[in-house]
C-alpha cells in the first residue's frame, strides 16, 4: 500500500514533467515554466521524504560508507528544502 502512494505520486510527477516539456517547446512565458519547475521540485522532494520515512531503517542497514554519505546528503537536502 505504501509503495502504491509513492508510485501514484511519481506518475503525477511524470505528467508534470511532460507538461513542462510542452511549455518549453511552446516557448511559454518564463513565469509558467518556472512555476512548473518549482512544483516538480517540491513534489519530488516530498516523494523522497515519504520514501525515506518509510524505508530509512532498511536503507541504512548493511550499506557501505559511500552509500551512507549519499543517503545523509539526500536527507539534508530534504530537511533544507522545508
Protein Blocks (a to p, Z undefined) as FASTA:
>chain_A
ZZmmmmmmmmmmmmmmmmmmmmmmnopafklmmmmmmmmmmmmmmmmmmmmmmmmmmmmg
opafklmmmmmmmmmmmmmmZZ
